[in-house]
Amino acid sequence: MLRHDGQVLLWLIVPNLWTFIAFGPLLYFHTDYATRSDWREMLGTAGFSLEAEGTMRGLAWMLARQRESVRGGAQ
């Protein structure tokens, strides 16, 4: 649940060397991850615009805000 002017910070595990070190080969048996482009699409469908995104070692992050058109209806 978000306030009408709320933001969402999404952290994603990115399969790479860092996550292999942290989680070992078990991480690679589960290969049905949503990609970053999948998450961008899902956020857009849910009425959010992507404000910023980046990566840090084995993680990717996305900061999204509810679009104005969606916010207006929630007030």
PyMOL Python script that loads the backbone (N, CA, C, O; Angstrom):
from pymol import cmd

cmd.read_pdbstr("""\
ATOM      1  N   MET A   1       0.858  -1.157   0.000  1.00  0.00           N
ATOM      2  CA  MET A   1       0.000   0.000   0.000  1.00  0.00           C
ATOM      3  C   MET A   1       0.906   1.222   0.000  1.00  0.00           C
ATOM      4  O   MET A   1       1.818   1.321   0.821  1.00  0.00           O
ATOM      5  N   LEU A   2       0.663   2.139  -0.904  1.00  0.00           N
ATOM      6  CA  LEU A   2       1.440   3.373  -1.008  1.00  0.00           C
ATOM      7  C   LEU A   2       0.539   4.576  -0.825  1.00  0.00           C
ATOM      8  O   LEU A   2      -0.647   4.544  -1.152  1.00  0.00           O
ATOM      9  N   ARG A   3       1.128   5.644  -0.294  1.00  0.00           N
ATOM     10  CA  ARG A   3       0.413   6.920  -0.317  1.00  0.00           C
ATOM     11  C   ARG A   3       0.307   7.356  -1.769  1.00  0.00           C
ATOM     12  O   ARG A   3       0.997   6.808  -2.629  1.00  0.00           O
ATOM     13  N   HIS A   4      -0.536   8.321  -2.053  1.00  0.00           N
ATOM     14  CA  HIS A   4      -0.733   8.733  -3.442  1.00  0.00           C
ATOM     15  C   HIS A   4       0.539   9.310  -4.054  1.00  0.00           C
ATOM     16  O   HIS A   4       0.652   9.341  -5.280  1.00  0.00           O
ATOM     17  N   ASP A   5       1.495   9.765  -3.256  1.00  0.00           N
ATOM     18  CA  ASP A   5       2.754  10.280  -3.802  1.00  0.00           C
ATOM     19  C   ASP A   5       3.917   9.351  -3.480  1.00  0.00           C
ATOM     20  O   ASP A   5       5.072   9.779  -3.476  1.00  0.00           O
ATOM     21  N   GLY A   6       3.618   8.080  -3.211  1.00  0.00           N
ATOM     22  CA  GLY A   6       4.636   7.128  -2.778  1.00  0.00           C
ATOM     23  C   GLY A   6       5.546   6.656  -3.900  1.00  0.00           C
ATOM     24  O   GLY A   6       5.241   6.790  -5.085  1.00  0.00           O
ATOM     25  N   GLN A   7       6.674   6.099  -3.481  1.00  0.00           N
ATOM     26  CA  GLN A   7       7.642   5.517  -4.394  1.00  0.00           C
ATOM     27  C   GLN A   7       7.855   4.059  -4.022  1.00  0.00           C
ATOM     28  O   GLN A   7       7.597   3.650  -2.890  1.00  0.00           O
ATOM     29  N   VAL A   8       8.326   3.284  -4.983  1.00  0.00           N
ATOM     30  CA  VAL A   8       8.653   1.878  -4.777  1.00  0.00           C
ATOM     31  C   VAL A   8      10.132   1.709  -5.079  1.00  0.00           C
ATOM     32  O   VAL A   8      10.603   2.124  -6.138  1.00  0.00           O
ATOM     33  N   LEU A   9      10.867   1.100  -4.154  1.00  0.00           N
ATOM     34  CA  LEU A   9      12.260   0.741  -4.388  1.00  0.00           C
ATOM     35  C   LEU A   9      12.318  -0.778  -4.479  1.00  0.00           C
ATOM     36  O   LEU A   9      12.022  -1.480  -3.513  1.00  0.00           O
ATOM     37  N   LEU A  10      12.697  -1.270  -5.636  1.00  0.00           N
ATOM     38  CA  LEU A  10      12.709  -2.696  -5.916  1.00  0.00           C
ATOM     39  C   LEU A  10      14.149  -3.172  -6.039  1.00  0.00           C
ATOM     40  O   LEU A  10      14.914  -2.634  -6.841  1.00  0.00           O
ATOM     41  N   TRP A  11      14.527  -4.180  -5.248  1.00  0.00           N
ATOM     42  CA  TRP A  11      15.860  -4.785  -5.324  1.00  0.00           C
ATOM     43  C   TRP A  11      15.712  -6.146  -5.987  1.00  0.00           C
ATOM     44  O   TRP A  11      14.838  -6.929  -5.616  1.00  0.00           O
ATOM     45  N   LEU A  12      16.566  -6.433  -6.970  1.00  0.00           N
ATOM     46  CA  LEU A  12      16.501  -7.681  -7.720  1.00  0.00           C
ATOM     47  C   LEU A  12      17.834  -8.403  -7.646  1.00  0.00           C
ATOM     48  O   LEU A  12      18.886  -7.768  -7.715  1.00  0.00           O
ATOM     49  N   ILE A  13      17.806  -9.714  -7.509  1.00  0.00           N
ATOM     50  CA  ILE A  13      19.037 -10.502  -7.581  1.00  0.00           C
ATOM     51  C   ILE A  13      19.381 -10.695  -9.049  1.00  0.00           C
ATOM     52  O   ILE A  13      18.538 -11.105  -9.847  1.00  0.00           O
ATOM     53  N   VAL A  14      20.629 -10.395  -9.400  1.00  0.00           N
ATOM     54  CA  VAL A  14      21.113 -10.549 -10.766  1.00  0.00           C
ATOM     55  C   VAL A  14      22.099 -11.711 -10.784  1.00  0.00           C
ATOM     56  O   VAL A  14      23.151 -11.632 -10.151  1.00  0.00           O
ATOM     57  N   PRO A  15      21.776 -12.786 -11.497  1.00  0.00           N
ATOM     58  CA  PRO A  15      22.710 -13.914 -11.544  1.00  0.00           C
ATOM     59  C   PRO A  15      24.035 -13.506 -12.198  1.00  0.00           C
ATOM     60  O   PRO A  15      24.073 -13.182 -13.386  1.00  0.00           O
ATOM     61  N   ASN A  16      25.106 -13.524 -11.425  1.00  0.00           N
ATOM     62  CA  ASN A  16      26.441 -13.207 -11.920  1.00  0.00           C
ATOM     63  C   ASN A  16      27.465 -13.782 -10.947  1.00  0.00           C
ATOM     64  O   ASN A  16      27.098 -14.589 -10.094  1.00  0.00           O
ATOM     65  N   LEU A  17      28.726 -13.399 -11.044  1.00  0.00           N
ATOM     66  CA  LEU A  17      29.775 -13.937 -10.183  1.00  0.00           C
ATOM     67  C   LEU A  17      29.500 -13.667  -8.705  1.00  0.00           C
ATOM     68  O   LEU A  17      29.705 -14.548  -7.871  1.00  0.00           O
ATOM     69  N   TRP A  18      29.039 -12.466  -8.373  1.00  0.00           N
ATOM     70  CA  TRP A  18      28.771 -12.119  -6.976  1.00  0.00           C
ATOM     71  C   TRP A  18      27.680 -13.003  -6.370  1.00  0.00           C
ATOM     72  O   TRP A  18      27.825 -13.473  -5.242  1.00  0.00           O
ATOM     73  N   THR A  19      26.616 -13.227  -7.088  1.00  0.00           N
ATOM     74  CA  THR A  19      25.552 -14.075  -6.540  1.00  0.00           C
ATOM     75  C   THR A  19      25.980 -15.543  -6.504  1.00  0.00           C
ATOM     76  O   THR A  19      25.531 -16.297  -5.641  1.00  0.00           O
ATOM     77  N   PHE A  20      26.843 -15.951  -7.436  1.00  0.00           N
ATOM     78  CA  PHE A  20      27.364 -17.316  -7.394  1.00  0.00           C
ATOM     79  C   PHE A  20      28.205 -17.506  -6.140  1.00  0.00           C
ATOM     80  O   PHE A  20      28.119 -18.549  -5.493  1.00  0.00           O
ATOM     81  N   ILE A  21      29.023 -16.505  -5.784  1.00  0.00           N
ATOM     82  CA  ILE A  21      29.832 -16.570  -4.564  1.00  0.00           C
ATOM     83  C   ILE A  21      28.926 -16.612  -3.332  1.00  0.00           C
ATOM     84  O   ILE A  21      29.175 -17.386  -2.408  1.00  0.00           O
ATOM     85  N   ALA A  22      27.886 -15.792  -3.313  1.00  0.00           N
ATOM     86  CA  ALA A  22      27.007 -15.700  -2.141  1.00  0.00           C
ATOM     87  C   ALA A  22      26.090 -16.910  -1.998  1.00  0.00           C
ATOM     88  O   ALA A  22      25.908 -17.412  -0.889  1.00  0.00           O
ATOM     89  N   PHE A  23      25.513 -17.382  -3.089  1.00  0.00           N
ATOM     90  CA  PHE A  23      24.494 -18.424  -3.018  1.00  0.00           C
ATOM     91  C   PHE A  23      24.946 -19.775  -3.558  1.00  0.00           C
ATOM     92  O   PHE A  23      24.272 -20.782  -3.340  1.00  0.00           O
ATOM     93  N   GLY A  24      26.053 -19.813  -4.244  1.00  0.00           N
ATOM     94  CA  GLY A  24      26.541 -21.064  -4.794  1.00  0.00           C
ATOM     95  C   GLY A  24      25.745 -21.507  -6.007  1.00  0.00           C
ATOM     96  O   GLY A  24      24.889 -20.772  -6.500  1.00  0.00           O
ATOM     97  N   PRO A  25      26.025 -22.699  -6.483  1.00  0.00           N
ATOM     98  CA  PRO A  25      25.363 -23.176  -7.709  1.00  0.00           C
ATOM     99  C   PRO A  25      23.862 -23.401  -7.561  1.00  0.00           C
ATOM    100  O   PRO A  25      23.171 -23.529  -8.572  1.00  0.00           O
ATOM    101  N   LEU A  26      23.332 -23.453  -6.339  1.00  0.00           N
ATOM    102  CA  LEU A  26      21.890 -23.654  -6.177  1.00  0.00           C
ATOM    103  C   LEU A  26      21.079 -22.549  -6.844  1.00  0.00           C
ATOM    104  O   LEU A  26      19.968 -22.785  -7.318  1.00  0.00           O
ATOM    105  N   LEU A  27      21.638 -21.344  -6.878  1.00  0.00           N
ATOM    106  CA  LEU A  27      20.942 -20.220  -7.509  1.00  0.00           C
ATOM    107  C   LEU A  27      20.644 -20.502  -8.980  1.00  0.00           C
ATOM    108  O   LEU A  27      19.633 -20.042  -9.511  1.00  0.00           O
ATOM    109  N   TYR A  28      21.519 -21.252  -9.634  1.00  0.00           N
ATOM    110  CA  TYR A  28      21.381 -21.465 -11.071  1.00  0.00           C
ATOM    111  C   TYR A  28      20.424 -22.604 -11.425  1.00  0.00           C
ATOM    112  O   TYR A  28      20.116 -22.801 -12.600  1.00  0.00           O
ATOM    113  N   PHE A  29      19.952 -23.352 -10.437  1.00  0.00           N
ATOM    114  CA  PHE A  29      18.932 -24.355 -10.708  1.00  0.00           C
ATOM    115  C   PHE A  29      17.563 -23.715 -10.875  1.00  0.00           C
ATOM    116  O   PHE A  29      16.661 -24.325 -11.448  1.00  0.00           O
ATOM    117  N   HIS A  30      17.400 -22.497 -10.385  1.00  0.00           N
ATOM    118  CA  HIS A  30      16.148 -21.754 -10.507  1.00  0.00           C
ATOM    119  C   HIS A  30      16.353 -20.668 -11.551  1.00  0.00           C
ATOM    120  O   HIS A  30      16.830 -19.577 -11.239  1.00  0.00           O
ATOM    121  N   THR A  31      15.995 -20.970 -12.778  1.00  0.00           N
ATOM    122  CA  THR A  31      16.313 -20.058 -13.882  1.00  0.00           C
ATOM    123  C   THR A  31      15.102 -19.299 -14.394  1.00  0.00           C
ATOM    124  O   THR A  31      15.171 -18.693 -15.463  1.00  0.00           O
ATOM    125  N   ASP A  32      14.000 -19.314 -13.666  1.00  0.00           N
ATOM    126  CA  ASP A  32      12.797 -18.644 -14.161  1.00  0.00           C
ATOM    127  C   ASP A  32      12.655 -17.240 -13.564  1.00  0.00           C
ATOM    128  O   ASP A  32      11.572 -16.851 -13.128  1.00  0.00           O
ATOM    129  N   TYR A  33      13.750 -16.490 -13.549  1.00  0.00           N
ATOM    130  CA  TYR A  33      13.736 -15.134 -13.011  1.00  0.00           C
ATOM    131  C   TYR A  33      13.114 -14.167 -13.995  1.00  0.00           C
ATOM    132  O   TYR A  33      13.255 -14.322 -15.207  1.00  0.00           O
ATOM    133  N   ALA A  34      12.430 -13.173 -13.472  1.00  0.00           N
ATOM    134  CA  ALA A  34      11.984 -12.066 -14.315  1.00  0.00           C
ATOM    135  C   ALA A  34      13.198 -11.175 -14.570  1.00  0.00           C
ATOM    136  O   ALA A  34      13.951 -10.870 -13.645  1.00  0.00           O
ATOM    137  N   THR A  35      13.385 -10.765 -15.802  1.00  0.00           N
ATOM    138  CA  THR A  35      14.516  -9.908 -16.145  1.00  0.00           C
ATOM    139  C   THR A  35      14.205  -8.463 -15.769  1.00  0.00           C
ATOM    140  O   THR A  35      13.074  -8.130 -15.414  1.00  0.00           O
ATOM    141  N   ARG A  36      15.220  -7.615 -15.852  1.00  0.00           N
ATOM    142  CA  ARG A  36      14.989  -6.199 -15.561  1.00  0.00           C
ATOM    143  C   ARG A  36      13.992  -5.593 -16.538  1.00  0.00           C
ATOM    144  O   ARG A  36      13.175  -4.755 -16.154  1.00  0.00           O
ATOM    145  N   SER A  37      14.053  -6.010 -17.791  1.00  0.00           N
ATOM    146  CA  SER A  37      13.078  -5.482 -18.755  1.00  0.00           C
ATOM    147  C   SER A  37      11.666  -5.978 -18.418  1.00  0.00           C
ATOM    148  O   SER A  37      10.692  -5.252 -18.614  1.00  0.00           O
ATOM    149  N   ASP A  38      11.554  -7.207 -17.914  1.00  0.00           N
ATOM    150  CA  ASP A  38      10.249  -7.706 -17.456  1.00  0.00           C
ATOM    151  C   ASP A  38       9.718  -6.819 -16.331  1.00  0.00           C
ATOM    152  O   ASP A  38       8.545  -6.447 -16.334  1.00  0.00           O
ATOM    153  N   TRP A  39      10.584  -6.478 -15.363  1.00  0.00           N
ATOM    154  CA  TRP A  39      10.163  -5.635 -14.236  1.00  0.00           C
ATOM    155  C   TRP A  39       9.789  -4.233 -14.704  1.00  0.00           C
ATOM    156  O   TRP A  39       8.833  -3.649 -14.194  1.00  0.00           O
ATOM    157  N   ARG A  40      10.532  -3.683 -15.671  1.00  0.00           N
ATOM    158  CA  ARG A  40      10.174  -2.364 -16.221  1.00  0.00           C
ATOM    159  C   ARG A  40       8.767  -2.409 -16.799  1.00  0.00           C
ATOM    160  O   ARG A  40       7.957  -1.511 -16.567  1.00  0.00           O
ATOM    161  N   GLU A  41       8.486  -3.473 -17.559  1.00  0.00           N
ATOM    162  CA  GLU A  41       7.165  -3.622 -18.165  1.00  0.00           C
ATOM    163  C   GLU A  41       6.078  -3.781 -17.105  1.00  0.00           C
ATOM    164  O   GLU A  41       5.013  -3.174 -17.215  1.00  0.00           O
ATOM    165  N   MET A  42       6.340  -4.599 -16.071  1.00  0.00           N
ATOM    166  CA  MET A  42       5.354  -4.814 -15.016  1.00  0.00           C
ATOM    167  C   MET A  42       5.085  -3.529 -14.238  1.00  0.00           C
ATOM    168  O   MET A  42       3.937  -3.238 -13.900  1.00  0.00           O
ATOM    169  N   LEU A  43       6.136  -2.758 -13.951  1.00  0.00           N
ATOM    170  CA  LEU A  43       5.947  -1.476 -13.257  1.00  0.00           C
ATOM    171  C   LEU A  43       5.110  -0.526 -14.107  1.00  0.00           C
ATOM    172  O   LEU A  43       4.213   0.144 -13.596  1.00  0.00           O
ATOM    173  N   GLY A  44       5.406  -0.469 -15.406  1.00  0.00           N
ATOM    174  CA  GLY A  44       4.637   0.386 -16.306  1.00  0.00           C
ATOM    175  C   GLY A  44       3.179  -0.014 -16.382  1.00  0.00           C
ATOM    176  O   GLY A  44       2.296   0.843 -16.373  1.00  0.00           O
ATOM    177  N   THR A  45       2.920  -1.305 -16.456  1.00  0.00           N
ATOM    178  CA  THR A  45       1.556  -1.816 -16.494  1.00  0.00           C
ATOM    179  C   THR A  45       0.800  -1.484 -15.213  1.00  0.00           C
ATOM    180  O   THR A  45      -0.406  -1.237 -15.238  1.00  0.00           O
ATOM    181  N   ALA A  46       1.523  -1.481 -14.091  1.00  0.00           N
ATOM    182  CA  ALA A  46       0.901  -1.191 -12.791  1.00  0.00           C
ATOM    183  C   ALA A  46       0.738   0.307 -12.541  1.00  0.00           C
ATOM    184  O   ALA A  46       0.239   0.703 -11.488  1.00  0.00           O
ATOM    185  N   GLY A  47       1.154   1.149 -13.499  1.00  0.00           N
ATOM    186  CA  GLY A  47       0.945   2.591 -13.361  1.00  0.00           C
ATOM    187  C   GLY A  47       2.107   3.348 -12.758  1.00  0.00           C
ATOM    188  O   GLY A  47       1.920   4.436 -12.214  1.00  0.00           O
ATOM    189  N   PHE A  48       3.316   2.787 -12.846  1.00  0.00           N
ATOM    190  CA  PHE A  48       4.492   3.452 -12.300  1.00  0.00           C
ATOM    191  C   PHE A  48       5.425   3.894 -13.414  1.00  0.00           C
ATOM    192  O   PHE A  48       5.512   3.250 -14.459  1.00  0.00           O
ATOM    193  N   SER A  49       6.120   4.997 -13.182  1.00  0.00           N
ATOM    194  CA  SER A  49       7.170   5.426 -14.099  1.00  0.00           C
ATOM    195  C   SER A  49       8.503   5.210 -13.395  1.00  0.00           C
ATOM    196  O   SER A  49       8.624   5.448 -12.193  1.00  0.00           O
ATOM    197  N   LEU A  50       9.488   4.765 -14.138  1.00  0.00           N
ATOM    198  CA  LEU A  50      10.797   4.477 -13.590  1.00  0.00           C
ATOM    199  C   LEU A  50      11.555   5.783 -13.403  1.00  0.00           C
ATOM    200  O   LEU A  50      11.783   6.514 -14.367  1.00  0.00           O
ATOM    201  N   GLU A  51      11.947   6.080 -12.168  1.00  0.00           N
ATOM    202  CA  GLU A  51      12.676   7.310 -11.843  1.00  0.00           C
ATOM    203  C   GLU A  51      14.177   7.119 -12.010  1.00  0.00           C
ATOM    204  O   GLU A  51      14.859   7.993 -12.546  1.00  0.00           O
ATOM    205  N   ALA A  52      14.698   5.975 -11.552  1.00  0.00           N
ATOM    206  CA  ALA A  52      16.131   5.692 -11.609  1.00  0.00           C
ATOM    207  C   ALA A  52      16.336   4.196 -11.481  1.00  0.00           C
ATOM    208  O   ALA A  52      15.469   3.477 -10.984  1.00  0.00           O
ATOM    209  N   GLU A  53      17.490   3.733 -11.934  1.00  0.00           N
ATOM    210  CA  GLU A  53      17.846   2.337 -11.762  1.00  0.00           C
ATOM    211  C   GLU A  53      19.356   2.191 -11.820  1.00  0.00           C
ATOM    212  O   GLU A  53      20.054   3.049 -12.360  1.00  0.00           O
ATOM    213  N   GLY A  54      19.849   1.104 -11.261  1.00  0.00           N
ATOM    214  CA  GLY A  54      21.280   0.866 -11.254  1.00  0.00           C
ATOM    215  C   GLY A  54      21.584  -0.546 -10.798  1.00  0.00           C
ATOM    216  O   GLY A  54      20.681  -1.339 -10.532  1.00  0.00           O
ATOM    217  N   THR A  55      22.875  -0.848 -10.710  1.00  0.00           N
ATOM    218  CA  THR A  55      23.318  -2.157 -10.243  1.00  0.00           C
ATOM    219  C   THR A  55      24.403  -1.981  -9.199  1.00  0.00           C
ATOM    220  O   THR A  55      25.102  -0.968  -9.166  1.00  0.00           O
ATOM    221  N   MET A  56      24.528  -2.982  -8.350  1.00  0.00           N
ATOM    222  CA  MET A  56      25.572  -2.994  -7.343  1.00  0.00           C
ATOM    223  C   MET A  56      25.899  -4.442  -7.051  1.00  0.00           C
ATOM    224  O   MET A  56      25.123  -5.142  -6.400  1.00  0.00           O
ATOM    225  N   ARG A  57      27.050  -4.895  -7.532  1.00  0.00           N
ATOM    226  CA  ARG A  57      27.495  -6.289  -7.377  1.00  0.00           C
ATOM    227  C   ARG A  57      26.422  -7.259  -7.853  1.00  0.00           C
ATOM    228  O   ARG A  57      26.139  -7.300  -9.050  1.00  0.00           O
ATOM    229  N   GLY A  58      25.826  -8.028  -6.981  1.00  0.00           N
ATOM    230  CA  GLY A  58      24.851  -9.033  -7.394  1.00  0.00           C
ATOM    231  C   GLY A  58      23.423  -8.559  -7.366  1.00  0.00           C
ATOM    232  O   GLY A  58      22.499  -9.371  -7.430  1.00  0.00           O
ATOM    233  N   LEU A  59      23.216  -7.235  -7.271  1.00  0.00           N
ATOM    234  CA  LEU A  59      21.862  -6.701  -7.176  1.00  0.00           C
ATOM    235  C   LEU A  59      21.617  -5.634  -8.224  1.00  0.00           C
ATOM    236  O   LEU A  59      22.535  -4.935  -8.655  1.00  0.00           O
ATOM    237  N   ALA A  60      20.381  -5.524  -8.618  1.00  0.00           N
ATOM    238  CA  ALA A  60      19.924  -4.401  -9.438  1.00  0.00           C
ATOM    239  C   ALA A  60      18.824  -3.710  -8.643  1.00  0.00           C
ATOM    240  O   ALA A  60      18.103  -4.364  -7.888  1.00  0.00           O
ATOM    241  N   TRP A  61      18.688  -2.410  -8.802  1.00  0.00           N
ATOM    242  CA  TRP A  61      17.628  -1.692  -8.091  1.00  0.00           C
ATOM    243  C   TRP A  61      16.879  -0.803  -9.070  1.00  0.00           C
ATOM    244  O   TRP A  61      17.428  -0.341 -10.070  1.00  0.00           O
ATOM    245  N   MET A  62      15.612  -0.577  -8.756  1.00  0.00           N
ATOM    246  CA  MET A  62      14.748   0.284  -9.559  1.00  0.00           C
ATOM    247  C   MET A  62      13.913   1.139  -8.620  1.00  0.00           C
ATOM    248  O   MET A  62      13.297   0.629  -7.684  1.00  0.00           O
ATOM    249  N   LEU A  63      13.895   2.421  -8.869  1.00  0.00           N
ATOM    250  CA  LEU A  63      13.082   3.351  -8.105  1.00  0.00           C
ATOM    251  C   LEU A  63      11.963   3.838  -9.015  1.00  0.00           C
ATOM    252  O   LEU A  63      12.223   4.430 -10.063  1.00  0.00           O
ATOM    253  N   ALA A  64      10.729   3.591  -8.619  1.00  0.00           N
ATOM    254  CA  ALA A  64       9.574   3.944  -9.453  1.00  0.00           C
ATOM    255  C   ALA A  64       8.596   4.793  -8.645  1.00  0.00           C
ATOM    256  O   ALA A  64       8.497   4.671  -7.424  1.00  0.00           O
ATOM    257  N   ARG A  65       7.883   5.650  -9.358  1.00  0.00           N
ATOM    258  CA  ARG A  65       6.872   6.518  -8.748  1.00  0.00           C
ATOM    259  C   ARG A  65       5.570   6.341  -9.510  1.00  0.00           C
ATOM    260  O   ARG A  65       5.563   6.134 -10.723  1.00  0.00           O
ATOM    261  N   GLN A  66       4.476   6.426  -8.780  1.00  0.00           N
ATOM    262  CA  GLN A  66       3.166   6.310  -9.413  1.00  0.00           C
ATOM    263  C   GLN A  66       2.974   7.458 -10.397  1.00  0.00           C
ATOM    264  O   GLN A  66       3.267   8.610 -10.076  1.00  0.00           O
ATOM    265  N   ARG A  67       2.483   7.145 -11.595  1.00  0.00           N
ATOM    266  CA  ARG A  67       2.269   8.174 -12.619  1.00  0.00           C
ATOM    267  C   ARG A  67       1.182   9.149 -12.201  1.00  0.00           C
ATOM    268  O   ARG A  67       0.268   8.788 -11.459  1.00  0.00           O
ATOM    269  N   GLU A  68       1.279  10.376 -12.673  1.00  0.00           N
ATOM    270  CA  GLU A  68       0.310  11.451 -12.349  1.00  0.00           C
ATOM    271  C   GLU A  68      -1.107  11.036 -12.686  1.00  0.00           C
ATOM    272  O   GLU A  68      -2.030  11.293 -11.913  1.00  0.00           O
ATOM    273  N   SER A  69      -1.292  10.394 -13.838  1.00  0.00           N
ATOM    274  CA  SER A  69      -2.648  10.022 -14.251  1.00  0.00           C
ATOM    275  C   SER A  69      -3.270   9.033 -13.270  1.00  0.00           C
ATOM    276  O   SER A  69      -4.477   9.064 -13.032  1.00  0.00           O
ATOM    277  N   VAL A  70      -2.447   8.161 -12.706  1.00  0.00           N
ATOM    278  CA  VAL A  70      -2.957   7.196 -11.734  1.00  0.00           C
ATOM    279  C   VAL A  70      -3.156   7.871 -10.382  1.00  0.00           C
ATOM    280  O   VAL A  70      -4.119   7.574  -9.675  1.00  0.00           O
ATOM    281  N   ARG A  71      -2.248   8.780 -10.019  1.00  0.00           N
ATOM    282  CA  ARG A  71      -2.314   9.466  -8.738  1.00  0.00           C
ATOM    283  C   ARG A  71      -3.577  10.290  -8.618  1.00  0.00           C
ATOM    284  O   ARG A  71      -4.199  10.321  -7.556  1.00  0.00           O
ATOM    285  N   GLY A  72      -3.965  10.958  -9.693  1.00  0.00           N
ATOM    286  CA  GLY A  72      -5.139  11.828  -9.635  1.00  0.00           C
ATOM    287  C   GLY A  72      -6.396  11.103  -9.226  1.00  0.00           C
ATOM    288  O   GLY A  72      -7.242  11.661  -8.528  1.00  0.00           O
ATOM    289  N   GLY A  73      -6.529   9.837  -9.665  1.00  0.00           N
ATOM    290  CA  GLY A  73      -7.712   9.073  -9.323  1.00  0.00           C
ATOM    291  C   GLY A  73      -7.719   8.570  -7.890  1.00  0.00           C
ATOM    292  O   GLY A  73      -8.772   8.200  -7.370  1.00  0.00           O
ATOM    293  N   ALA A  74      -6.547   8.551  -7.239  1.00  0.00           N
ATOM    294  CA  ALA A  74      -6.451   7.997  -5.894  1.00  0.00           C
ATOM    295  C   ALA A  74      -6.722   9.024  -4.808  1.00  0.00           C
ATOM    296  O   ALA A  74      -6.849   8.660  -3.639  1.00  0.00           O
ATOM    297  N   GLN A  75      -6.812  10.290  -5.165  1.00  0.00           N
ATOM    298  CA  GLN A  75      -6.987  11.326  -4.145  1.00  0.00           C
ATOM    299  C   GLN A  75      -8.408  11.463  -3.706  1.00  0.00           C
ATOM    300  O   GLN A  75      -8.713  12.295  -2.852  1.00  0.00           O
TER     301      GLN A  75
END
""", "prot")
cmd.dss("prot")
cmd.show_as("cartoon", "prot")
cmd.util.cbc("prot")
cmd.orient("prot")
